[in-house]
Amino acid sequence: MQVELNCANCFLHFSAAADTPAAEIVDRMIDNGPWFGLADGQTFEDMIEAVLRSRGRIRCPECGAAVSITEETPAELLACGS
């Protein structure tokens, strides 16, 4: 499953597989940006769930707007590419 964080205001986005290890997510955000304020967790999905439980939303690092979170299954990703 692919998870994507999207800002409708400034079109910033970040995506990764839900089971991507947290250390890899942090490295990618440091190296490539954008830097989203996420909580501790073992995986990308865990990090998102933890921040939503504690803060209720994830904010865009550029404009401060709440970002949308979308999930796509492998089948949905393949359908988008055809």
Backbone atoms as SQL, in Angstrom:
CREATE TABLE atoms (id INTEGER PRIMARY KEY, chain TEXT, resi INTEGER, resn TEXT, atom TEXT, x REAL, y REAL, z REAL);
INSERT INTO atoms VALUES
  (1, 'A', 1, 'MET', 'N', 0.843, -1.171, 0.000),
  (2, 'A', 1, 'MET', 'CA', 0.000, 0.000, 0.000),
  (3, 'A', 1, 'MET', 'C', 0.891, 1.238, 0.000),
  (4, 'A', 2, 'GLN', 'N', 0.601, 2.167, -0.874),
  (5, 'A', 2, 'GLN', 'CA', 1.316, 3.437, -0.999),
  (6, 'A', 2, 'GLN', 'C', 0.527, 4.506, -0.252),
  (7, 'A', 3, 'VAL', 'N', 1.197, 5.280, 0.594),
  (8, 'A', 3, 'VAL', 'CA', 0.558, 6.364, 1.337),
  (9, 'A', 3, 'VAL', 'C', 1.161, 7.672, 0.847),
  (10, 'A', 4, 'GLU', 'N', 0.296, 8.668, 0.620),
  (11, 'A', 4, 'GLU', 'CA', 0.774, 9.959, 0.142),
  (12, 'A', 4, 'GLU', 'C', 0.183, 11.079, 0.980),
  (13, 'A', 5, 'LEU', 'N', 1.032, 12.048, 1.329),
  (14, 'A', 5, 'LEU', 'CA', 0.609, 13.262, 2.013),
  (15, 'A', 5, 'LEU', 'C', 0.587, 14.362, 0.961),
  (16, 'A', 6, 'ASN', 'N', -0.539, 15.074, 0.839),
  (17, 'A', 6, 'ASN', 'CA', -0.705, 16.104, -0.196),
  (18, 'A', 6, 'ASN', 'C', -1.226, 17.395, 0.399),
  (19, 'A', 7, 'CYS', 'N', -0.654, 18.516, -0.029),
  (20, 'A', 7, 'CYS', 'CA', -1.170, 19.833, 0.342),
  (21, 'A', 7, 'CYS', 'C', -1.902, 20.412, -0.862),
  (22, 'A', 8, 'ALA', 'N', -3.182, 20.708, -0.688),
  (23, 'A', 8, 'ALA', 'CA', -3.980, 21.284, -1.780),
  (24, 'A', 8, 'ALA', 'C', -3.626, 22.743, -2.039),
  (25, 'A', 9, 'ASN', 'N', -3.030, 23.421, -1.062),
  (26, 'A', 9, 'ASN', 'CA', -2.697, 24.841, -1.229),
  (27, 'A', 9, 'ASN', 'C', -1.436, 25.058, -2.043),
  (28, 'A', 10, 'CYS', 'N', -0.367, 24.338, -1.707),
  (29, 'A', 10, 'CYS', 'CA', 0.905, 24.605, -2.393),
  (30, 'A', 10, 'CYS', 'C', 1.423, 23.386, -3.161),
  (31, 'A', 11, 'PHE', 'N', 0.613, 22.333, -3.229),
  (32, 'A', 11, 'PHE', 'CA', 0.901, 21.152, -4.039),
  (33, 'A', 11, 'PHE', 'C', 2.140, 20.374, -3.603),
  (34, 'A', 12, 'LEU', 'N', 2.569, 20.568, -2.361),
  (35, 'A', 12, 'LEU', 'CA', 3.658, 19.776, -1.807),
  (36, 'A', 12, 'LEU', 'C', 3.138, 18.367, -1.568),
  (37, 'A', 13, 'HIS', 'N', 3.959, 17.367, -1.812),
  (38, 'A', 13, 'HIS', 'CA', 3.528, 16.005, -1.533),
  (39, 'A', 13, 'HIS', 'C', 4.730, 15.142, -1.166),
  (40, 'A', 14, 'PHE', 'N', 4.418, 14.044, -0.486),
  (41, 'A', 14, 'PHE', 'CA', 5.421, 13.068, -0.088),
  (42, 'A', 14, 'PHE', 'C', 4.723, 11.726, -0.078),
  (43, 'A', 15, 'SER', 'N', 5.352, 10.704, -0.649),
  (44, 'A', 15, 'SER', 'CA', 4.723, 9.383, -0.653),
  (45, 'A', 15, 'SER', 'C', 5.755, 8.299, -0.423),
  (46, 'A', 16, 'ALA', 'N', 5.269, 7.198, 0.110),
  (47, 'A', 16, 'ALA', 'CA', 6.103, 6.023, 0.370),
  (48, 'A', 16, 'ALA', 'C', 5.180, 4.854, 0.649),
  (49, 'A', 17, 'ALA', 'N', 5.730, 3.670, 0.564),
  (50, 'A', 17, 'ALA', 'CA', 4.963, 2.482, 0.940),
  (51, 'A', 17, 'ALA', 'C', 4.666, 2.559, 2.435),
  (52, 'A', 18, 'ALA', 'N', 3.482, 2.105, 2.822),
  (53, 'A', 18, 'ALA', 'CA', 3.054, 2.180, 4.223),
  (54, 'A', 18, 'ALA', 'C', 4.024, 1.481, 5.163),
  (55, 'A', 19, 'ASP', 'N', 4.661, 0.415, 4.695),
  (56, 'A', 19, 'ASP', 'CA', 5.550, -0.356, 5.569),
  (57, 'A', 19, 'ASP', 'C', 7.015, 0.074, 5.484),
  (58, 'A', 20, 'THR', 'N', 7.290, 1.223, 4.859),
  (59, 'A', 20, 'THR', 'CA', 8.659, 1.732, 4.785),
  (60, 'A', 20, 'THR', 'C', 9.156, 2.045, 6.192),
  (61, 'A', 21, 'PRO', 'N', 10.343, 1.571, 6.561),
  (62, 'A', 21, 'PRO', 'CA', 10.868, 1.832, 7.900),
  (63, 'A', 21, 'PRO', 'C', 10.991, 3.324, 8.194),
  (64, 'A', 22, 'ALA', 'N', 10.723, 3.686, 9.434),
  (65, 'A', 22, 'ALA', 'CA', 10.741, 5.085, 9.851),
  (66, 'A', 22, 'ALA', 'C', 12.084, 5.751, 9.551),
  (67, 'A', 23, 'ALA', 'N', 13.183, 5.061, 9.774),
  (68, 'A', 23, 'ALA', 'CA', 14.504, 5.646, 9.530),
  (69, 'A', 23, 'ALA', 'C', 14.667, 6.042, 8.064),
  (70, 'A', 24, 'GLU', 'N', 14.141, 5.235, 7.158),
  (71, 'A', 24, 'GLU', 'CA', 14.223, 5.560, 5.730),
  (72, 'A', 24, 'GLU', 'C', 13.378, 6.786, 5.400),
  (73, 'A', 25, 'ILE', 'N', 12.199, 6.894, 6.015),
  (74, 'A', 25, 'ILE', 'CA', 11.328, 8.050, 5.786),
  (75, 'A', 25, 'ILE', 'C', 12.036, 9.326, 6.236),
  (76, 'A', 26, 'VAL', 'N', 12.608, 9.301, 7.426),
  (77, 'A', 26, 'VAL', 'CA', 13.314, 10.479, 7.939),
  (78, 'A', 26, 'VAL', 'C', 14.487, 10.841, 7.027),
  (79, 'A', 27, 'ASP', 'N', 15.249, 9.838, 6.604),
  (80, 'A', 27, 'ASP', 'CA', 16.369, 10.103, 5.689),
  (81, 'A', 27, 'ASP', 'C', 15.895, 10.739, 4.391),
  (82, 'A', 28, 'ARG', 'N', 14.799, 10.238, 3.820),
  (83, 'A', 28, 'ARG', 'CA', 14.273, 10.801, 2.577),
  (84, 'A', 28, 'ARG', 'C', 13.800, 12.234, 2.768),
  (85, 'A', 29, 'MET', 'N', 13.150, 12.513, 3.901),
  (86, 'A', 29, 'MET', 'CA', 12.682, 13.876, 4.142),
  (87, 'A', 29, 'MET', 'C', 13.865, 14.825, 4.336),
  (88, 'A', 30, 'ILE', 'N', 14.925, 14.358, 4.995),
  (89, 'A', 30, 'ILE', 'CA', 16.115, 15.192, 5.189),
  (90, 'A', 30, 'ILE', 'C', 16.809, 15.438, 3.853),
  (91, 'A', 31, 'ASP', 'N', 16.978, 14.376, 3.072),
  (92, 'A', 31, 'ASP', 'CA', 17.709, 14.480, 1.809),
  (93, 'A', 31, 'ASP', 'C', 16.924, 15.185, 0.711),
  (94, 'A', 32, 'ASN', 'N', 15.635, 14.873, 0.584),
  (95, 'A', 32, 'ASN', 'CA', 14.857, 15.343, -0.561),
  (96, 'A', 32, 'ASN', 'C', 13.745, 16.328, -0.208),
  (97, 'A', 33, 'GLY', 'N', 13.391, 16.399, 1.082),
  (98, 'A', 33, 'GLY', 'CA', 12.265, 17.239, 1.483),
  (99, 'A', 33, 'GLY', 'C', 10.976, 16.699, 0.887),
  (100, 'A', 34, 'PRO', 'N', 9.860, 17.212, 1.191),
  (101, 'A', 34, 'PRO', 'CA', 9.640, 18.177, 2.264),
  (102, 'A', 34, 'PRO', 'C', 9.690, 17.507, 3.633),
  (103, 'A', 35, 'TRP', 'N', 9.912, 18.286, 4.664),
  (104, 'A', 35, 'TRP', 'CA', 10.013, 17.763, 6.025),
  (105, 'A', 35, 'TRP', 'C', 8.658, 17.897, 6.711),
  (106, 'A', 36, 'PHE', 'N', 7.903, 16.807, 6.783),
  (107, 'A', 36, 'PHE', 'CA', 6.620, 16.815, 7.475),
  (108, 'A', 36, 'PHE', 'C', 6.851, 16.463, 8.933),
  (109, 'A', 37, 'GLY', 'N', 6.131, 17.113, 9.828),
  (110, 'A', 37, 'GLY', 'CA', 6.236, 16.817, 11.255),
  (111, 'A', 37, 'GLY', 'C', 5.466, 15.553, 11.591),
  (112, 'A', 38, 'LEU', 'N', 6.169, 14.432, 11.670),
  (113, 'A', 38, 'LEU', 'CA', 5.536, 13.153, 11.976),
  (114, 'A', 38, 'LEU', 'C', 5.945, 12.701, 13.371),
  (115, 'A', 39, 'ALA', 'N', 5.212, 11.759, 13.926),
  (116, 'A', 39, 'ALA', 'CA', 5.496, 11.233, 15.256),
  (117, 'A', 39, 'ALA', 'C', 6.352, 9.973, 15.143),
  (118, 'A', 40, 'ASP', 'N', 6.798, 9.477, 16.278),
  (119, 'A', 40, 'ASP', 'CA', 7.592, 8.249, 16.314),
  (120, 'A', 40, 'ASP', 'C', 6.745, 7.054, 15.893),
  (121, 'A', 41, 'GLY', 'N', 7.382, 6.108, 15.250),
  (122, 'A', 41, 'GLY', 'CA', 6.735, 4.874, 14.846),
  (123, 'A', 41, 'GLY', 'C', 7.734, 3.983, 14.139),
  (124, 'A', 42, 'GLN', 'N', 7.392, 2.727, 13.975),
  (125, 'A', 42, 'GLN', 'CA', 8.273, 1.765, 13.305),
  (126, 'A', 42, 'GLN', 'C', 8.252, 1.936, 11.787),
  (127, 'A', 43, 'THR', 'N', 7.091, 2.312, 11.242),
  (128, 'A', 43, 'THR', 'CA', 6.913, 2.438, 9.797),
  (129, 'A', 43, 'THR', 'C', 6.273, 3.794, 9.470),
  (130, 'A', 44, 'PHE', 'N', 6.217, 4.126, 8.179),
  (131, 'A', 44, 'PHE', 'CA', 5.575, 5.360, 7.724),
  (132, 'A', 44, 'PHE', 'C', 4.128, 5.410, 8.209),
  (133, 'A', 45, 'GLU', 'N', 3.406, 4.314, 8.065),
  (134, 'A', 45, 'GLU', 'CA', 2.016, 4.253, 8.505),
  (135, 'A', 45, 'GLU', 'C', 1.902, 4.484, 10.005),
  (136, 'A', 46, 'ASP', 'N', 2.792, 3.874, 10.791),
  (137, 'A', 46, 'ASP', 'CA', 2.796, 4.063, 12.243),
  (138, 'A', 46, 'ASP', 'C', 3.040, 5.529, 12.607),
  (139, 'A', 47, 'MET', 'N', 3.958, 6.170, 11.887),
  (140, 'A', 47, 'MET', 'CA', 4.284, 7.573, 12.146),
  (141, 'A', 47, 'MET', 'C', 3.066, 8.469, 11.885),
  (142, 'A', 48, 'ILE', 'N', 2.356, 8.190, 10.805),
  (143, 'A', 48, 'ILE', 'CA', 1.165, 8.966, 10.458),
  (144, 'A', 48, 'ILE', 'C', 0.070, 8.747, 11.489),
  (145, 'A', 49, 'GLU', 'N', -0.186, 7.492, 11.848),
  (146, 'A', 49, 'GLU', 'CA', -1.228, 7.188, 12.834),
  (147, 'A', 49, 'GLU', 'C', -0.931, 7.851, 14.172),
  (148, 'A', 50, 'ALA', 'N', 0.330, 7.834, 14.593),
  (149, 'A', 50, 'ALA', 'CA', 0.692, 8.426, 15.884),
  (150, 'A', 50, 'ALA', 'C', 0.469, 9.931, 15.900),
  (151, 'A', 51, 'VAL', 'N', 0.856, 10.619, 14.819),
  (152, 'A', 51, 'VAL', 'CA', 0.662, 12.069, 14.795),
  (153, 'A', 51, 'VAL', 'C', -0.817, 12.426, 14.706),
  (154, 'A', 52, 'LEU', 'N', -1.603, 11.644, 14.002),
  (155, 'A', 52, 'LEU', 'CA', -3.037, 11.917, 13.928),
  (156, 'A', 52, 'LEU', 'C', -3.704, 11.717, 15.281),
  (157, 'A', 53, 'ARG', 'N', -3.261, 10.700, 16.023),
  (158, 'A', 53, 'ARG', 'CA', -3.811, 10.484, 17.371),
  (159, 'A', 53, 'ARG', 'C', -3.442, 11.641, 18.305),
  (160, 'A', 54, 'SER', 'N', -2.228, 12.140, 18.200),
  (161, 'A', 54, 'SER', 'CA', -1.794, 13.177, 19.138),
  (162, 'A', 54, 'SER', 'C', -2.203, 14.591, 18.719),
  (163, 'A', 55, 'ARG', 'N', -2.172, 14.893, 17.421),
  (164, 'A', 55, 'ARG', 'CA', -2.449, 16.265, 16.960),
  (165, 'A', 55, 'ARG', 'C', -3.711, 16.403, 16.125),
  (166, 'A', 56, 'GLY', 'N', -4.206, 15.302, 15.623),
  (167, 'A', 56, 'GLY', 'CA', -5.429, 15.345, 14.821),
  (168, 'A', 56, 'GLY', 'C', -5.232, 15.638, 13.348),
  (169, 'A', 57, 'ARG', 'N', -4.061, 16.137, 12.972),
  (170, 'A', 57, 'ARG', 'CA', -3.778, 16.444, 11.563),
  (171, 'A', 57, 'ARG', 'C', -2.273, 16.584, 11.363),
  (172, 'A', 58, 'ILE', 'N', -1.892, 16.514, 10.106),
  (173, 'A', 58, 'ILE', 'CA', -0.508, 16.758, 9.712),
  (174, 'A', 58, 'ILE', 'C', -0.521, 18.053, 8.912),
  (175, 'A', 59, 'ARG', 'N', 0.358, 18.962, 9.251),
  (176, 'A', 59, 'ARG', 'CA', 0.392, 20.262, 8.586),
  (177, 'A', 59, 'ARG', 'C', 1.490, 20.306, 7.526),
  (178, 'A', 60, 'CYS', 'N', 1.223, 21.039, 6.467),
  (179, 'A', 60, 'CYS', 'CA', 2.185, 21.266, 5.401),
  (180, 'A', 60, 'CYS', 'C', 3.340, 22.099, 5.955),
  (181, 'A', 61, 'PRO', 'N', 4.582, 21.689, 5.691),
  (182, 'A', 61, 'PRO', 'CA', 5.708, 22.468, 6.194),
  (183, 'A', 61, 'PRO', 'C', 5.897, 23.806, 5.485),
  (184, 'A', 62, 'GLU', 'N', 5.270, 23.996, 4.329),
  (185, 'A', 62, 'GLU', 'CA', 5.402, 25.249, 3.579),
  (186, 'A', 62, 'GLU', 'C', 4.362, 26.284, 3.989),
  (187, 'A', 63, 'CYS', 'N', 3.082, 25.889, 3.988),
  (188, 'A', 63, 'CYS', 'CA', 2.016, 26.867, 4.211),
  (189, 'A', 63, 'CYS', 'C', 1.239, 26.662, 5.506),
  (190, 'A', 64, 'GLY', 'N', 1.426, 25.526, 6.167),
  (191, 'A', 64, 'GLY', 'CA', 0.754, 25.271, 7.441),
  (192, 'A', 64, 'GLY', 'C', -0.641, 24.684, 7.329),
  (193, 'A', 65, 'ALA', 'N', -1.144, 24.505, 6.122),
  (194, 'A', 65, 'ALA', 'CA', -2.474, 23.919, 5.938),
  (195, 'A', 65, 'ALA', 'C', -2.442, 22.427, 6.291),
  (196, 'A', 66, 'ALA', 'N', -3.573, 21.909, 6.715),
  (197, 'A', 66, 'ALA', 'CA', -3.683, 20.476, 6.962),
  (198, 'A', 66, 'ALA', 'C', -3.581, 19.734, 5.633),
  (199, 'A', 67, 'VAL', 'N', -2.778, 18.678, 5.596),
  (200, 'A', 67, 'VAL', 'CA', -2.614, 17.914, 4.358),
  (201, 'A', 67, 'VAL', 'C', -3.627, 16.786, 4.301),
  (202, 'A', 68, 'SER', 'N', -3.912, 16.339, 3.098),
  (203, 'A', 68, 'SER', 'CA', -4.754, 15.160, 2.929),
  (204, 'A', 68, 'SER', 'C', -3.846, 13.937, 2.884),
  (205, 'A', 69, 'ILE', 'N', -4.401, 12.825, 3.304),
  (206, 'A', 69, 'ILE', 'CA', -3.669, 11.562, 3.322),
  (207, 'A', 69, 'ILE', 'C', -4.434, 10.586, 2.452),
  (208, 'A', 70, 'THR', 'N', -3.755, 10.048, 1.440),
  (209, 'A', 70, 'THR', 'CA', -4.396, 9.070, 0.576),
  (210, 'A', 70, 'THR', 'C', -3.617, 7.773, 0.612),
  (211, 'A', 71, 'GLU', 'N', -4.333, 6.692, 0.436),
  (212, 'A', 71, 'GLU', 'CA', -3.724, 5.363, 0.386),
  (213, 'A', 71, 'GLU', 'C', -4.158, 4.696, -0.901),
  (214, 'A', 72, 'GLU', 'N', -3.218, 4.069, -1.570),
  (215, 'A', 72, 'GLU', 'CA', -3.534, 3.338, -2.783),
  (216, 'A', 72, 'GLU', 'C', -2.975, 1.935, -2.665),
  (217, 'A', 73, 'THR', 'N', -3.790, 0.978, -3.050),
  (218, 'A', 73, 'THR', 'CA', -3.333, -0.403, -3.083),
  (219, 'A', 73, 'THR', 'C', -2.514, -0.611, -4.352),
  (220, 'A', 74, 'PRO', 'N', -1.724, -1.672, -4.423),
  (221, 'A', 74, 'PRO', 'CA', -0.966, -1.935, -5.651),
  (222, 'A', 74, 'PRO', 'C', -1.856, -1.973, -6.891),
  (223, 'A', 75, 'ALA', 'N', -3.060, -2.521, -6.789),
  (224, 'A', 75, 'ALA', 'CA', -3.971, -2.586, -7.941),
  (225, 'A', 75, 'ALA', 'C', -4.371, -1.185, -8.395),
  (226, 'A', 76, 'GLU', 'N', -4.631, -0.288, -7.451),
  (227, 'A', 76, 'GLU', 'CA', -5.001, 1.093, -7.797),
  (228, 'A', 76, 'GLU', 'C', -3.834, 1.808, -8.455),
  (229, 'A', 77, 'LEU', 'N', -2.620, 1.557, -7.978),
  (230, 'A', 77, 'LEU', 'CA', -1.430, 2.168, -8.581),
  (231, 'A', 77, 'LEU', 'C', -1.243, 1.693, -10.019),
  (232, 'A', 78, 'LEU', 'N', -1.459, 0.405, -10.252),
  (233, 'A', 78, 'LEU', 'CA', -1.329, -0.136, -11.614),
  (234, 'A', 78, 'LEU', 'C', -2.378, 0.456, -12.536),
  (235, 'A', 79, 'ALA', 'N', -3.604, 0.625, -12.042),
  (236, 'A', 79, 'ALA', 'CA', -4.684, 1.181, -12.854),
  (237, 'A', 79, 'ALA', 'C', -4.376, 2.619, -13.247),
  (238, 'A', 80, 'CYS', 'N', -3.735, 3.384, -12.342),
  (239, 'A', 80, 'CYS', 'CA', -3.378, 4.778, -12.643),
  (240, 'A', 80, 'CYS', 'C', -2.321, 4.849, -13.727),
  (241, 'A', 81, 'GLY', 'N', -1.458, 3.857, -13.793),
  (242, 'A', 81, 'GLY', 'CA', -0.366, 3.877, -14.750),
  (243, 'A', 81, 'GLY', 'C', -0.731, 3.389, -16.130),
  (244, 'A', 82, 'SER', 'N', -1.938, 2.837, -16.283),
  (245, 'A', 82, 'SER', 'CA', -2.290, 2.305, -17.609),
  (246, 'A', 82, 'SER', 'C', -3.182, 3.237, -18.382);
